Amino acid sequence: MYLHEELETLTRTEIEALQFERLLRTVRRCMKSPFYQKRFAEAHLSPEDIRSLDDLRKIPFTTKQDLRDNYPFGFAAVPMSEVVRLHSSSGTTGTPTVILHTQKDLDEWANAVARCLYMVGLRRGDVFQNSSGYGMFTGGLGFQYGAERLGMLTVPAAAGNTKRQIKFITDFGTTALHAIPSYASRIHEVMEDMGIDPVRDTKLRTLIIGAEPHSEEQRRKIEKMLGVKAYNSFGMSEMCGPGVAFECTEQNGMHIWEDYYIVEIVDPQTLEPVPDGEVGELVLTTINREAMPLLRYRTRDLTRILPDDCPCGRHHKRLDRMKGRSDDMMILKGVNIFPIQIETVLMQFEELGTDYLITLTNEEANDLMTVEVELKDFSDDYPRLQALTREITRQLKDEILLTPMVRLVPKGSLPQQEGKAVRVRDLRRTLI
């Protein structure tokens, strides 16, 4: 039942004692980071001021903008000669965020993901297929090394090419699949077109889902379509990637591994803590990382700590599924996109005005993005407008890694706003 029984079955008292020990070690390590040296000096803090877990609140928050401002290696807490891998956020405009790993960090990351997969019943002898993107995106390599750590046969199928995904599932006897919810639904649609019954014609029994908001109803529908048990997962590159929190077989909230992280839920406006059970912004502190520890990192994800213990016997806190974001980030097909990325591309074209509207919809289990943008001047030169539309689409795809539908509209045709402009309409049917 437990891969790391001595850690997974710790009591609350034991968890907090371990957290404090690791927090002290982490704070001392942070003093080797140029960013935290400066941050602690500005706050008139020293490691000796942290005498209890409650003293964590003395430390200022860390934000994504801090990561950008200290690009690329300003957060490094070890010599760069000890860093063996980095991951970076997508996007070509603006400054990306970079996360650094030592070999020990990668080993611990693999252990955390392996623990998650073991918790939902996966074992040596299973065939694990990963439809996540590889490269700089952490979902690919994170699940890859975690699955290998368990001794499973792993299929690094990567994203896309659905018919090939299905061929791998049927030919290799895939028993476990990692996919974002919308893509899992797409796989079922193509299976139907190909005359494949996932229950009769495949060995699939476990599905790992995450990376995009989805409702409990959508999860149950996917389970029925594919004949699997689907487990929610939560991860983010800043914390390492997948493996931060995961459902157990009870499917009643995601256990967050508190031997790796200290969890806070704060009001996103006042930044004061909220009681367990109330929704707020998730703030995480890493306590088992060498290369790049992060203290009180504002994830911008909205969730809550679920009350009471889980019947599985683990006392690590459970997070509810993410309710949304406290900033303007969009999640489309598992890709994190900010409106400013789209605006930056649009504003490069002299033919365009300043008003635009991003609309997100969901059709046949597919997330779609439509970008409407006003022309600066009227034009009936349709060949030129078609060429302009193609070029805008190409540049947006290069920036956000997805292909939106671009519509050029006459000046003044988009809704006029008083006050702050509404740039995004999310009309997707999934309930967050």
C-alpha positions in Angstrom: 0.0 0.0 0.0 2.9 2.4 0.7 6.1 2.8 -1.3 7.8 4.9 1.4 5.8 3.7 4.4 8.0 5.4 7.0 7.3 8.8 5.4 3.8 8.2 4.1 2.4 7.1 7.5 3.9 9.8 9.7 1.6 11.4 12.3 0.9 15.1 12.1 3.3 15.7 15.0 6.0 13.7 13.2 5.4 15.5 9.9 5.7 18.9 11.5 8.9 17.9 13.3 10.4 16.8 10.1 9.3 19.9 8.3 10.9 22.2 10.9 14.2 20.3 10.7 14.2 20.5 6.9 13.0 24.2 6.9 16.0 25.2 9.0 18.3 23.4 6.6 16.6 25.0 3.6 16.8 28.5 5.0 20.5 28.1 5.7 21.0 26.8 2.1 19.1 29.8 0.8 21.8 32.1 2.2 23.9 30.8 -0.7 21.4 32.2 -3.2 22.0 35.7 -4.4 18.3 36.4 -4.4 17.6 35.2 -0.9 20.7 36.9 0.5 19.4 40.2 -0.7 15.8 39.4 0.3 16.7 38.4 3.8 18.9 41.5 4.2 16.1 43.8 3.0 13.7 42.2 5.5 16.3 42.4 8.3 16.1 38.6 8.8 18.6 36.0 9.5 18.3 32.2 9.6 18.4 32.4 13.4 15.1 34.2 13.4 13.3 31.0 12.3 12.7 29.2 15.5 9.4 27.4 14.7 7.2 26.6 11.7 5.1 29.7 12.5 8.2 31.8 12.0 8.0 31.0 8.3 5.5 33.8 8.0 8.3 36.3 8.8 9.8 35.5 5.4 8.5 37.6 2.4 6.7 35.8 -0.4 8.5 34.7 -3.6 6.7 35.3 -6.9 7.0 34.3 -10.5 8.2 37.9 -11.3 11.1 37.4 -8.8 12.1 34.4 -10.9 11.9 36.4 -14.1 13.8 39.4 -12.5 16.6 37.0 -11.5 16.9 35.1 -14.7 18.7 32.9 -15.4 20.7 31.8 -12.3 20.0 34.3 -9.5 18.2 31.7 -7.4 21.0 29.2 -7.5 21.9 27.9 -4.0 24.7 25.7 -5.2 27.7 26.2 -7.6 26.5 25.9 -11.2 29.0 23.1 -11.6 26.7 21.0 -9.4 23.6 21.7 -11.5 22.8 18.8 -13.9 19.5 20.0 -15.5 17.3 23.0 -15.9 13.7 23.4 -17.0 12.3 26.6 -18.4 8.8 28.0 -19.1 7.6 28.2 -22.6 7.4 31.4 -24.6 9.8 33.4 -26.7 8.8 37.0 -25.7 9.5 38.3 -22.2 11.8 36.6 -19.7 11.1 32.9 -19.0 11.4 31.3 -15.6 14.2 28.8 -15.0 14.3 26.0 -12.5 17.6 24.2 -11.6 18.2 20.7 -10.4 21.1 18.8 -8.9 21.3 15.0 -9.3 19.9 14.6 -5.8 17.0 16.9 -6.8 16.3 14.7 -9.8 16.5 11.5 -7.7 14.1 13.0 -5.1 11.7 14.1 -7.9 11.7 10.6 -9.3 11.0 9.2 -5.8 8.0 11.6 -5.3 6.5 10.7 -8.7 7.1 7.0 -8.0 5.3 7.4 -4.7 2.3 8.9 -6.4 2.1 6.2 -9.0 2.5 3.4 -6.5 -0.2 5.0 -4.3 -2.8 4.4 -7.1 -1.8 0.8 -7.6 0.8 0.9 -10.3 3.6 -1.7 -10.0 6.5 -3.3 -11.8 5.0 -5.1 -14.7 2.6 -2.3 -15.6 3.1 -0.5 -19.0 3.0 3.2 -18.5 2.4 5.5 -21.5 3.1 9.2 -21.2 1.3 11.5 -23.7 2.8 14.6 -22.1 5.3 16.9 -23.8 9.0 16.3 -23.2 11.8 18.8 -23.4 11.6 21.9 -21.3 8.1 20.9 -20.1 8.4 19.0 -16.9 5.5 16.7 -17.4 7.3 14.4 -19.8 10.6 13.7 -17.9 8.9 13.9 -14.5 6.6 11.1 -15.1 9.2 9.2 -17.2 11.7 8.9 -14.4 9.0 8.3 -11.8 7.6 5.4 -13.8 11.0 4.0 -14.4 11.9 4.3 -10.7 9.0 1.8 -10.1 10.3 -0.5 -12.7 7.5 -0.1 -15.1 7.9 -0.5 -18.9 7.6 3.2 -20.0 6.4 4.4 -23.4 7.5 8.0 -23.9 4.9 8.6 -26.6 4.9 12.4 -26.1 2.0 14.7 -27.2 -0.2 14.4 -30.2 -0.6 11.9 -33.1 -3.6 10.2 -31.5 -3.8 7.2 -33.9 -0.2 6.4 -33.0 -1.0 6.8 -29.3 -3.8 4.3 -29.7 -1.6 1.9 -31.7 0.9 2.0 -28.9 -1.8 1.4 -26.3 -3.1 -1.7 -28.2 0.2 -3.1 -29.4 2.3 -2.6 -26.2 -0.5 -3.6 -23.8 -0.5 -0.2 -22.0 -2.1 -0.5 -18.6 -1.6 3.1 -17.4 -1.8 6.3 -19.4 -0.9 9.9 -18.5 -3.0 12.5 -20.4 -4.7 15.8 -19.8 -8.5 15.4 -19.5 -9.4 16.9 -22.8 -6.9 14.7 -24.6 -8.2 11.6 -22.9 -11.6 12.4 -24.3 -10.1 12.9 -27.7 -8.4 9.5 -27.5 -11.8 7.9 -26.9 -13.3 9.7 -29.8 -10.6 8.4 -32.2 -10.9 4.9 -30.7 -14.6 5.0 -31.6 -13.8 6.1 -35.2 -11.3 3.2 -35.4 -13.8 0.7 -34.1 -11.7 0.0 -31.0 -13.4 -0.7 -27.7 -11.1 0.4 -24.9 -12.5 -2.1 -22.4 -12.5 -5.1 -24.8 -9.5 -4.2 -27.0 -7.0 -2.7 -24.6 -5.5 -3.4 -21.1 -5.9 0.2 -19.9 -7.0 0.4 -16.3 -5.4 3.5 -14.8 -5.4 7.1 -16.1 -3.4 10.0 -14.6 -5.0 13.4 -15.3 -4.1 16.9 -14.5 -2.6 20.1 -15.9 -6.0 21.7 -16.8 -9.2 22.5 -14.8 -11.9 19.8 -15.0 -15.0 18.9 -13.1 -15.8 15.7 -11.2 -18.4 15.1 -13.8 -15.8 15.2 -16.6 -13.6 12.8 -14.6 -16.4 10.3 -14.2 -17.3 10.5 -17.8 -13.8 9.8 -18.9 -13.6 6.8 -16.5 -16.7 5.4 -18.1 -15.6 6.0 -21.7 -12.2 4.4 -21.3 -13.0 1.8 -18.6 -10.4 3.2 -16.2 -9.9 4.7 -12.8 -8.8 8.3 -13.3 -6.6 10.0 -10.6 -6.1 13.7 -10.3 -2.5 15.1 -10.0 -1.0 18.4 -9.3 2.4 19.7 -10.2 4.2 22.8 -11.3 7.7 23.4 -12.7 8.6 25.8 -9.9 8.2 23.0 -7.4 9.9 20.4 -9.7 7.0 19.4 -11.9 4.6 16.5 -11.4 4.6 14.7 -8.1 3.7 17.6 -5.8 0.2 16.3 -4.9 -1.7 13.3 -6.0 -5.0 11.4 -5.2 -4.9 8.1 -3.6 -7.3 5.3 -4.4 -10.0 7.0 -2.3 -10.2 9.8 -4.9 -11.1 12.4 -2.3 -8.5 15.0 -2.6 -4.8 15.2 -3.5 -2.3 14.3 -0.8 0.5 16.9 -0.9 3.8 15.4 0.3 4.7 17.4 3.3 8.1 15.9 3.6 8.8 17.9 0.5 6.7 21.0 0.9 5.2 23.3 3.5 1.6 24.3 2.6 -0.1 27.6 3.2 -3.4 28.9 2.0 -3.7 32.6 2.0 -6.3 35.2 1.0 -4.9 36.5 -2.4 -5.9 40.0 -1.5 -4.7 40.4 2.1 -2.1 37.6 2.0 -3.3 36.5 5.4 -3.8 32.8 6.1 -7.3 31.4 5.8 -8.8 28.6 7.9 -8.6 25.0 6.6 -11.6 24.3 4.4 -11.7 27.9 3.0 -10.6 28.6 -0.6 -7.5 30.7 -1.0 -4.2 31.0 -2.9 -1.8 28.1 -2.5 1.6 29.1 -1.2 4.4 26.4 -1.2 7.9 26.2 0.4 10.3 23.6 -0.8 12.1 21.8 2.0 13.9 19.0 0.2 15.7 20.7 -2.7 19.4 21.6 -3.2 19.9 23.6 -6.4 17.0 26.1 -6.1 14.9 26.1 -2.9 11.9 28.4 -3.0 10.5 30.0 0.2 6.7 30.9 0.3 6.2 30.7 -3.4 2.9 32.2 -4.5 1.5 29.6 -7.0 -1.6 31.8 -7.9 -3.6 28.6 -7.8 -6.8 28.7 -5.8 -7.7 25.7 -3.7 -8.4 24.6 -0.1 -7.2 22.2 2.4 -9.7 19.4 2.9 -10.6 18.7 6.6 -10.4 15.4 8.3 -8.1 12.4 7.7 -8.1 10.2 4.7 -9.2 6.5 5.1 -6.0 5.5 3.3 -4.0 6.1 6.5 -1.9 9.0 5.2 -1.9 12.1 7.3 -0.3 14.4 4.7 -2.7 17.2 4.0 -5.1 16.9 1.1 -5.8 19.6 -1.4 -9.0 20.0 -3.3 -8.9 20.2 -7.0 -7.8 23.7 -8.3 -10.6 26.2 -8.4 -8.9 28.6 -10.8 -6.2 31.3 -10.7 -5.7 34.4 -8.7 -4.0 36.0 -11.8 -4.9 36.1 -15.4 -3.1 33.0 -16.6 -5.1 30.7 -18.9 -4.6 26.9 -19.0 -5.3 25.4 -22.4 -4.6 21.8 -23.2 -2.2 21.7 -20.3 -0.2 24.8 -21.5 0.1 27.9 -19.3 -0.7 31.0 -21.4 -0.8 34.7 -20.3 -2.8 37.2 -22.3 0.3 39.4 -22.4 2.0 36.8 -24.6 -0.8 37.2 -27.2 -0.9 40.9 -26.9 2.9 41.2 -27.4 2.6 39.3 -30.7 -0.5 41.3 -31.9 1.1 44.6 -31.2 4.0 43.9 -33.6 1.6 44.3 -36.6 1.1 47.9 -37.7 -2.1 46.9 -39.5 -3.8 46.1 -36.2 -5.5 48.3 -33.6 -5.2 47.9 -29.9 -8.4 46.1 -29.1 -8.5 42.4 -29.0 -10.6 39.6 -27.4 -9.5 36.1 -26.5 -12.4 33.6 -26.3 -11.9 30.0 -25.0 -14.4 27.4 -25.9 -14.8 23.6 -25.6 -16.1 21.7 -28.6 -16.2 17.9 -28.7 -13.9 17.6 -25.7 -11.3 19.9 -27.4 -10.3 23.3 -25.9 -10.2 26.0 -28.6 -8.9 29.5 -28.6 -10.2 32.3 -30.8 -8.4 35.6 -31.0 -10.4 38.5 -32.5 -8.4 41.7 -33.1 -9.5 44.9 -34.7 -7.9 46.3 -37.8 -6.5 49.8 -37.5 -8.1 50.9 -40.8 -10.8 49.4 -43.1 -9.6 47.2 -45.9 -11.4 45.0 -48.5 -8.1 43.6 -49.8 -9.0 40.0 -48.9 -5.8 38.3 -50.2 -3.8 40.7 -48.1 -6.0 40.1 -45.1 -5.8 36.3 -45.5 -2.0 36.6 -45.7 -2.0 38.8 -42.5 -4.2 36.3 -40.7 -1.9 33.4 -41.6 1.2 35.3 -40.4 -0.4 36.3 -37.1 -1.5 32.7 -36.5 2.0 31.4 -37.2 3.6 33.9 -34.8 1.0 33.1 -32.1 1.6 29.4 -32.5 5.4 30.0 -32.1 4.8 31.9 -28.9 2.1 29.9 -27.1 2.8 26.5 -28.7 -0.9 26.1 -29.7 -2.7 27.2 -32.9 -5.5 29.6 -32.2 -8.2 30.7 -34.7 -7.5 34.3 -35.7 -10.3 36.7 -36.8 -9.6 40.2 -38.1 -12.6 42.4 -37.4 -13.4 46.1 -38.3 -12.4 48.8 -36.0 -15.0 49.4 -33.3 -16.7 46.1 -33.6 -15.5 44.6 -30.3 -17.4 45.4 -27.2 -16.4 48.7 -25.7 -15.4 48.5 -22.0 -15.5 51.1 -19.3 -12.6 50.7 -16.9 -10.3 47.7 -17.2 -10.7 46.0 -20.6 -12.0 42.4 -20.6 -9.4 40.6 -22.7 -10.4 37.0 -22.0 -13.8 35.2 -22.2 -13.7 31.6 -20.9 -16.8 29.9 -22.3 -15.6 26.4 -21.7 -18.3 24.1 -20.4 -16.1 22.4 -17.8 -17.0 23.4 -14.2 -13.9 24.4 -12.3 
